[in-house]
Amino acid sequence: MSELLDATLRHLRALVACDTRNPPRAIGTGGIFDYLRAQLAGFDCTLADHGAGAVSLLAVRGAPRLLFNVHLDTVPDSPRWSASPFELRVDGERAVGLGACDIKGAAAALLAAAARTDGACAFLFSTDEEANDARCVPAFLHGRRAFAGVVVAEPTRAEAVLAHRGISSVRMRFAGRAGHASGEQDIADSALHQAVRWGANALDVVGAEAHQRFGGLTGLRFNIGRIEGGIKANVIAPEAEARFGFRPLPSMDTDALLARFRACAEPAPAVFEETFRGPPLPAGDIAGAEARRLAARDLADALDLPIGNAVDFWTEAALFSAAGHTALVYGPGDIAQAHSADEWVALDQLAAYAASVHRIIDKRLA
């Protein structure tokens, strides 16, 4: 085991031991942030509490041109863990622990790499990525600190990802009229019938977008996650609620898609509320998104990073892109292990990521 990987694992053990599950959105400015600041001697550190468990730490040394961003919060652990999720277990091939893959392994590697060189570098640590309520990154962007590029850590198998889908989550409510189910019904009588008809029409919209393409991604991802309502089989449902989400390609118009999905309901829904939106990476219309993708490719080439395929999952790199930064996603681990019981990251992935970050900082590429 290399000295750099050994140091990364020591940091990862300490970071995994810190409970940063999100929810319950109870993360404070101590704990994991006390540990980070103790490891970042020589850095100018700015700690900010944005409320609701959203805490950020901007650590800067020298005059860097590149920002590394990594979130420290994790999803809650499931009951299927075979041992404590807060105790890192390391065998010959993998490190197991809550957040080891998504994405405390990257944070540990940043600390290990920075300690082995005096090169300029900037790290933005945050704790609200899993909350669907972004506060840390928008607060940073409001400060208008400029960087030539932003590298956002998420599990990408240590390959630079230049494009991913956006995300929109929606709550709908349908209103009907309660009554006996033995009689003939009008189209608007049952709220559940309205919801089912809406779902069929919405799936037709998704099918009509199957030919769309961008950067290796194809079509529109869509999921009806929940429909609930009604009383019993012989009572016409007076109300129903549906939750759905879709993931547009870069260059797709999210507002236009929302309007089309809303129009699928007959009659119009009583409530149609977008509860979360994340832009795609890269942001912009067709021409603008492609220009930003090429700029991110140039950044990856300048940093000598291997370039991987576009991905379907969303990251906060899109927030940086929408604010005008050249941004890409790059981190150790495989998304297939993220959010799973006995979550793990491969040691060779950690080693490759830590070595590349050390090279970037040491050669003053950052």
Buried (B, 14 or more C-beta within 10 A) or exposed (E): EEEBBEBBBBBBBBBBBBBBBBEEBEBEBEBBBEBBBEBBEEBEBEBBBBEBBBBBBBBBBBEBBBBBBBBBBBBEBEEEBEEEBBEBBBEEEBBBBBBBBBBBBBBBBBBBBBBBBEBBBBBBBBBBBBBBBBBBBBBBBEEEEEBEBBBBBBBBBBBBBBBBBBBBBBBBBBBBBBBEBEEEEEEBBBBBBBBBBBBEBBEEBBEEBEEBEBBEBEBBBBEBEEBEBBEEEEEBBBBBBBBBBBBBBBBBEBEEBBEBBBEBBEEEBBEBEEEBBBBBBBBBEEEBBBEBBEBBBEBBEEBEBEBBEBBEBBBBBBBBBBBEBBBBBBBBBBBEBBBBEBBBBBBEBBBBBBBBBBBBBBEEBB
